[in-house]
Amino acid sequence: MTIDDGMTRIECFVLDVSPGGAKIVTDAAFDVRDSFQLALVPEHATRQSCEVVWRRGKTYGVKFLS
């Protein structure tokens, strides 16, 4: 995932994905912002805009923005 307009990259793992969103988990505890960019395939430049809809520890539910 990228935050700060792509300046900061943070590794995360996608646990579940659907057309409308995903469940992700991070290794490190940090403050995930309300919105960020997510690369579902790390080698590709395509990023999906996301918004956090719930948080449980290091696990986050996000919805994809158009």
MOPAC internal coordinates of N, CA, C and O (Angstrom, degrees):
PM7 1SCF
backbone

  N    0.0000 0     0.00 0     0.00 0    0    0    0
  C    1.4420 1     0.00 0     0.00 0    1    0    0
  C    1.5107 1   108.09 1     0.00 0    2    1    0
  O    1.2310 1   120.96 1   -25.81 1    3    2    1
  N    1.3101 1   115.76 1   154.19 1    3    2    1
  C    1.4557 1   120.24 1   176.82 1    5    3    2
  C    1.5251 1   108.90 1  -125.18 1    6    5    3
  O    1.2310 1   121.80 1   -37.13 1    7    6    5
  N    1.3256 1   114.17 1   142.87 1    7    6    5
  C    1.4563 1   120.90 1   176.01 1    9    7    6
  C    1.5178 1   107.70 1  -131.34 1   10    9    7
  O    1.2310 1   120.16 1    -3.36 1   11   10    9
  N    1.3040 1   117.30 1   176.64 1   11   10    9
  C    1.4660 1   121.81 1  -179.46 1   13   11   10
  C    1.5182 1   111.74 1    55.98 1   14   13   11
  O    1.2310 1   120.67 1  -133.03 1   15   14   13
  N    1.3351 1   116.33 1    46.97 1   15   14   13
  C    1.4700 1   122.14 1   179.85 1   17   15   14
  C    1.5275 1   112.26 1    56.07 1   18   17   15
  O    1.2310 1   120.34 1  -141.73 1   19   18   17
  N    1.3353 1   116.96 1    38.27 1   19   18   17
  C    1.4549 1   121.52 1   176.77 1   21   19   18
  C    1.5120 1   115.22 1    87.25 1   22   21   19
  O    1.2310 1   119.95 1   178.37 1   23   22   21
  N    1.3218 1   117.69 1    -1.63 1   23   22   21
  C    1.4612 1   120.62 1  -177.85 1   25   23   22
  C    1.5303 1   112.23 1   -73.81 1   26   25   23
  O    1.2310 1   120.14 1   149.22 1   27   26   25
  N    1.3344 1   117.34 1   -30.78 1   27   26   25
  C    1.4610 1   121.84 1  -178.45 1   29   27   26
  C    1.5154 1   109.57 1  -116.43 1   30   29   27
  O    1.2310 1   120.77 1   -52.37 1   31   30   29
  N    1.3333 1   116.13 1   127.63 1   31   30   29
  C    1.4676 1   121.18 1   177.63 1   33   31   30
  C    1.5182 1   108.93 1  -113.48 1   34   33   31
  O    1.2310 1   121.11 1   -44.69 1   35   34   33
  N    1.3274 1   115.48 1   135.31 1   35   34   33
  C    1.4547 1   121.95 1  -178.65 1   37   35   34
  C    1.5244 1   108.20 1  -130.60 1   38   37   35
  O    1.2310 1   120.49 1   -50.46 1   39   38   37
  N    1.3226 1   116.66 1   129.54 1   39   38   37
  C    1.4560 1   120.35 1   178.89 1   41   39   38
  C    1.5173 1   109.76 1   -75.29 1   42   41   39
  O    1.2310 1   121.31 1   -42.52 1   43   42   41
  N    1.3265 1   115.10 1   137.48 1   43   42   41
  C    1.4564 1   120.86 1   175.34 1   45   43   42
  C    1.5232 1   108.04 1  -143.53 1   46   45   43
  O    1.2310 1   121.08 1   -11.72 1   47   46   45
  N    1.2997 1   115.54 1   168.28 1   47   46   45
  C    1.4562 1   121.66 1   179.17 1   49   47   46
  C    1.5151 1   108.43 1  -120.17 1   50   49   47
  O    1.2310 1   120.71 1   -46.60 1   51   50   49
  N    1.3346 1   116.24 1   133.40 1   51   50   49
  C    1.4549 1   121.69 1   178.44 1   53   51   50
  C    1.5275 1   107.32 1   -89.30 1   54   53   51
  O    1.2310 1   120.59 1   -63.98 1   55   54   53
  N    1.3298 1   116.47 1   116.02 1   55   54   53
  C    1.4552 1   121.38 1  -178.97 1   57   55   54
  C    1.5187 1   112.11 1   -87.23 1   58   57   55
  O    1.2310 1   120.63 1   148.68 1   59   58   57
  N    1.3209 1   116.40 1   -31.32 1   59   58   57
  C    1.4579 1   121.81 1  -177.39 1   61   59   58
  C    1.5161 1   107.34 1  -155.67 1   62   61   59
  O    1.2310 1   120.57 1   -36.57 1   63   62   61
  N    1.3211 1   116.52 1   143.43 1   63   62   61
  C    1.4662 1   119.85 1   178.98 1   65   63   62
  C    1.5210 1   108.89 1  -141.17 1   66   65   63
  O    1.2310 1   120.85 1   -36.51 1   67   66   65
  N    1.3178 1   115.98 1   143.49 1   67   66   65
  C    1.4542 1   123.24 1   176.38 1   69   67   66
  C    1.5257 1   107.00 1  -137.68 1   70   69   67
  O    1.2310 1   119.76 1    -6.87 1   71   70   69
  N    1.3242 1   118.06 1   173.13 1   71   70   69
  C    1.4668 1   118.55 1   179.02 1   73   71   70
  C    1.5317 1   113.62 1   -59.26 1   74   73   71
  O    1.2310 1   120.01 1   153.30 1   75   74   73
  N    1.3371 1   117.58 1   -26.70 1   75   74   73
  C    1.4564 1   120.01 1  -176.25 1   77   75   74
  C    1.5098 1   116.31 1   -99.04 1   78   77   75
  O    1.2310 1   120.01 1   169.35 1   79   78   77
  N    1.3498 1   117.58 1   -10.65 1   79   78   77
  C    1.4567 1   118.33 1  -177.20 1   81   79   78
  C    1.5120 1   112.80 1   177.50 1   82   81   79
  O    1.2310 1   121.14 1    13.89 1   83   82   81
  N    1.3414 1   115.43 1  -166.11 1   83   82   81
  C    1.4604 1   120.32 1  -176.67 1   85   83   82
  C    1.5237 1   110.25 1  -156.40 1   86   85   83
  O    1.2310 1   121.57 1   -17.34 1   87   86   85
  N    1.3265 1   114.60 1   162.66 1   87   86   85
  C    1.4548 1   121.48 1   170.61 1   89   87   86
  C    1.5119 1   106.17 1  -114.00 1   90   89   87
  O    1.2310 1   120.58 1   -55.46 1   91   90   89
  N    1.3281 1   116.50 1   124.54 1   91   90   89
  C    1.4589 1   121.00 1  -177.62 1   93   91   90
  C    1.5194 1   110.17 1  -124.71 1   94   93   91
  O    1.2310 1   121.21 1   -21.69 1   95   94   93
  N    1.3345 1   115.28 1   158.31 1   95   94   93
  C    1.4597 1   121.06 1   176.50 1   97   95   94
  C    1.5228 1   108.00 1  -135.99 1   98   97   95
  O    1.2310 1   120.80 1   -34.64 1   99   98   97
  N    1.3291 1   116.07 1   145.36 1   99   98   97
  C    1.4619 1   121.58 1   178.46 1  101   99   98
  C    1.5205 1   109.16 1  -113.22 1  102  101   99
  O    1.2310 1   120.53 1   -25.95 1  103  102  101
  N    1.3214 1   116.59 1   154.05 1  103  102  101
  C    1.4651 1   121.77 1   176.27 1  105  103  102
  C    1.5184 1   111.20 1   -75.61 1  106  105  103
  O    1.2310 1   121.02 1   135.79 1  107  106  105
  N    1.3008 1   115.66 1   -44.21 1  107  106  105
  C    1.4605 1   121.60 1  -174.95 1  109  107  106
  C    1.5217 1   110.13 1   -98.33 1  110  109  107
  O    1.2310 1   121.09 1   -34.41 1  111  110  109
  N    1.2907 1   115.53 1   145.59 1  111  110  109
  C    1.4640 1   119.75 1   175.14 1  113  111  110
  C    1.5267 1   108.57 1   -79.96 1  114  113  111
  O    1.2310 1   120.19 1   -56.42 1  115  114  113
  N    1.2818 1   117.23 1   123.58 1  115  114  113
  C    1.4569 1   122.50 1   176.52 1  117  115  114
  C    1.5152 1   107.64 1  -154.96 1  118  117  115
  O    1.2310 1   120.42 1   -12.21 1  119  118  117
  N    1.2826 1   116.81 1   167.79 1  119  118  117
  C    1.4543 1   121.72 1  -177.00 1  121  119  118
  C    1.5206 1   109.84 1   -87.26 1  122  121  119
  O    1.2310 1   120.47 1   -79.12 1  123  122  121
  N    1.3320 1   116.70 1   100.88 1  123  122  121
  C    1.4619 1   120.90 1   176.26 1  125  123  122
  C    1.5162 1   107.85 1   -74.44 1  126  125  123
  O    1.2310 1   120.99 1   -52.43 1  127  126  125
  N    1.3022 1   115.71 1   127.57 1  127  126  125
  C    1.4550 1   120.76 1  -179.88 1  129  127  126
  C    1.5243 1   110.55 1   -69.79 1  130  129  127
  O    1.2310 1   120.80 1   -10.36 1  131  130  129
  N    1.3153 1   116.08 1   169.64 1  131  130  129
  C    1.4536 1   120.61 1  -179.36 1  133  131  130
  C    1.5224 1   112.21 1   -65.89 1  134  133  131
  O    1.2310 1   119.96 1   152.33 1  135  134  133
  N    1.3303 1   117.68 1   -27.67 1  135  134  133
  C    1.4571 1   120.26 1   177.89 1  137  135  134
  C    1.5283 1   109.76 1  -140.28 1  138  137  135
  O    1.2310 1   121.09 1   -30.37 1  139  138  137
  N    1.3175 1   115.52 1   149.63 1  139  138  137
  C    1.4612 1   121.86 1  -178.15 1  141  139  138
  C    1.5149 1   108.75 1  -163.31 1  142  141  139
  O    1.2310 1   120.50 1    -1.03 1  143  142  141
  N    1.3203 1   116.65 1   178.97 1  143  142  141
  C    1.4627 1   123.53 1   177.90 1  145  143  142
  C    1.5301 1   108.10 1  -108.02 1  146  145  143
  O    1.2310 1   120.50 1   -43.17 1  147  146  145
  N    1.3341 1   116.64 1   136.83 1  147  146  145
  C    1.4553 1   121.71 1  -178.84 1  149  147  146
  C    1.5138 1   109.54 1  -123.01 1  150  149  147
  O    1.2310 1   120.52 1   -49.86 1  151  150  149
  N    1.3326 1   116.61 1   130.14 1  151  150  149
  C    1.4619 1   122.14 1   174.22 1  153  151  150
  C    1.5165 1   107.21 1   -99.65 1  154  153  151
  O    1.2310 1   119.98 1   -69.10 1  155  154  153
  N    1.3191 1   117.64 1   110.90 1  155  154  153
  C    1.4618 1   120.41 1  -179.96 1  157  155  154
  C    1.5179 1   111.27 1   -71.93 1  158  157  155
  O    1.2310 1   120.35 1   153.13 1  159  158  157
  N    1.3344 1   116.93 1   -26.87 1  159  158  157
  C    1.4595 1   122.57 1   174.93 1  161  159  158
  C    1.5282 1   106.62 1  -123.12 1  162  161  159
  O    1.2310 1   119.82 1   -72.04 1  163  162  161
  N    1.3454 1   117.94 1   107.96 1  163  162  161
  C    1.4768 1   120.88 1  -172.08 1  165  163  162
  C    1.5244 1   115.10 1   -55.48 1  166  165  163
  O    1.2310 1   119.66 1   148.04 1  167  166  165
  N    1.3308 1   118.26 1   -31.96 1  167  166  165
  C    1.4658 1   120.47 1  -176.71 1  169  167  166
  C    1.5286 1   113.33 1   -76.80 1  170  169  167
  O    1.2310 1   120.13 1   167.08 1  171  170  169
  N    1.3375 1   117.36 1   -12.92 1  171  170  169
  C    1.4607 1   120.94 1  -177.82 1  173  171  170
  C    1.5243 1   110.47 1   -96.93 1  174  173  171
  O    1.2310 1   121.36 1   -31.78 1  175  174  173
  N    1.2985 1   115.00 1   148.22 1  175  174  173
  C    1.4695 1   120.46 1  -178.97 1  177  175  174
  C    1.5298 1   112.59 1   -78.19 1  178  177  175
  O    1.2310 1   120.21 1   165.80 1  179  178  177
  N    1.3424 1   117.20 1   -14.20 1  179  178  177
  C    1.4595 1   120.88 1  -177.54 1  181  179  178
  C    1.5230 1   110.78 1   -67.45 1  182  181  179
  O    1.2310 1   120.84 1   -50.67 1  183  182  181
  N    1.3115 1   116.00 1   129.33 1  183  182  181
  C    1.4619 1   122.59 1   178.87 1  185  183  182
  C    1.5227 1   109.07 1  -121.67 1  186  185  183
  O    1.2310 1   120.76 1   -38.40 1  187  186  185
  N    1.3146 1   116.14 1   141.60 1  187  186  185
  C    1.4614 1   122.32 1   178.44 1  189  187  186
  C    1.5255 1   108.62 1  -104.42 1  190  189  187
  O    1.2310 1   120.53 1   -53.29 1  191  190  189
  N    1.3237 1   116.60 1   126.71 1  191  190  189
  C    1.4646 1   120.22 1   175.49 1  193  191  190
  C    1.5173 1   108.87 1   -71.48 1  194  193  191
  O    1.2310 1   120.82 1   -46.02 1  195  194  193
  N    1.3399 1   116.04 1   133.98 1  195  194  193
  C    1.4609 1   122.00 1  -176.55 1  197  195  194
  C    1.5169 1   110.97 1  -132.21 1  198  197  195
  O    1.2310 1   121.89 1   -22.53 1  199  198  197
  N    1.3228 1   113.98 1   157.47 1  199  198  197
  C    1.4589 1   121.25 1   174.59 1  201  199  198
  C    1.5233 1   107.71 1  -131.72 1  202  201  199
  O    1.2310 1   120.13 1   -47.53 1  203  202  201
  N    1.3249 1   117.35 1   132.47 1  203  202  201
  C    1.4611 1   121.49 1   179.57 1  205  203  202
  C    1.5293 1   108.95 1   -73.17 1  206  205  203
  O    1.2310 1   120.76 1   -51.79 1  207  206  205
  N    1.3543 1   116.14 1   128.21 1  207  206  205
  C    1.4642 1   120.32 1   177.90 1  209  207  206
  C    1.5285 1   111.76 1  -109.28 1  210  209  207
  O    1.2310 1   119.89 1   159.06 1  211  210  209
  N    1.3406 1   117.81 1   -20.94 1  211  210  209
  C    1.4640 1   121.33 1   173.13 1  213  211  210
  C    1.5231 1   109.84 1  -156.31 1  214  213  211
  O    1.2310 1   121.17 1   -21.80 1  215  214  213
  N    1.3424 1   115.37 1   158.20 1  215  214  213
  C    1.4676 1   123.16 1  -178.56 1  217  215  214
  C    1.5231 1   108.38 1  -138.33 1  218  217  215
  O    1.2310 1   120.92 1   -44.22 1  219  218  217
  N    1.3344 1   115.85 1   135.78 1  219  218  217
  C    1.4645 1   122.29 1   173.36 1  221  219  218
  C    1.5175 1   107.76 1  -141.89 1  222  221  219
  O    1.2310 1   120.87 1   -85.36 1  223  222  221
  N    1.3232 1   115.94 1    94.64 1  223  222  221
  C    1.4681 1   120.11 1  -177.06 1  225  223  222
  C    1.5131 1   110.43 1    64.76 1  226  225  223
  O    1.2310 1   120.35 1    60.51 1  227  226  225
  N    1.3399 1   116.93 1  -119.49 1  227  226  225
  C    1.4700 1   122.38 1  -179.77 1  229  227  226
  C    1.5278 1   112.00 1   -96.39 1  230  229  227
  O    1.2310 1   120.12 1  -169.98 1  231  230  229
  N    1.3417 1   117.38 1    10.02 1  231  230  229
  C    1.4610 1   122.21 1  -179.43 1  233  231  230
  C    1.5244 1   108.86 1  -110.15 1  234  233  231
  O    1.2310 1   121.13 1   -41.55 1  235  234  233
  N    1.3234 1   115.43 1   138.45 1  235  234  233
  C    1.4601 1   121.53 1  -175.25 1  237  235  234
  C    1.5162 1   110.97 1  -133.98 1  238  237  235
  O    1.2310 1   120.45 1   -40.00 1  239  238  237
  N    1.3227 1   116.75 1   140.00 1  239  238  237
  C    1.4469 1   122.34 1   169.39 1  241  239  238
  C    1.5138 1   108.28 1   -99.87 1  242  241  239
  O    1.2310 1   120.39 1   -51.37 1  243  242  241
  N    1.3227 1   116.87 1   128.63 1  243  242  241
  C    1.4532 1   120.14 1  -178.49 1  245  243  242
  C    1.5188 1   110.73 1  -126.75 1  246  245  243
  O    1.2310 1   120.83 1   -30.83 1  247  246  245
  N    1.3090 1   116.02 1   149.17 1  247  246  245
  C    1.4643 1   120.18 1   172.57 1  249  247  246
  C    1.5127 1   107.66 1  -110.71 1  250  249  247
  O    1.2310 1   121.11 1   -34.81 1  251  250  249
  N    1.3193 1   115.48 1   145.19 1  251  250  249
  C    1.4536 1   121.88 1   179.36 1  253  251  250
  C    1.5221 1   108.95 1   -81.58 1  254  253  251
  O    1.2310 1   121.08 1   -44.64 1  255  254  253
  N    1.3311 1   115.54 1   135.36 1  255  254  253
  C    1.4592 1   121.95 1   177.73 1  257  255  254
  C    1.5156 1   109.17 1   -98.65 1  258  257  255
  O    1.2310 1   121.17 1   -32.48 1  259  258  257
  N    1.3028 1   115.36 1   147.52 1  259  258  257
  C    1.4823 1   119.56 1  -179.69 1  261  259  258
  C    1.5007 1   111.40 1   -78.92 1  262  261  259
  O    1.2310 1   120.10 1   180.00 1  263  262  261

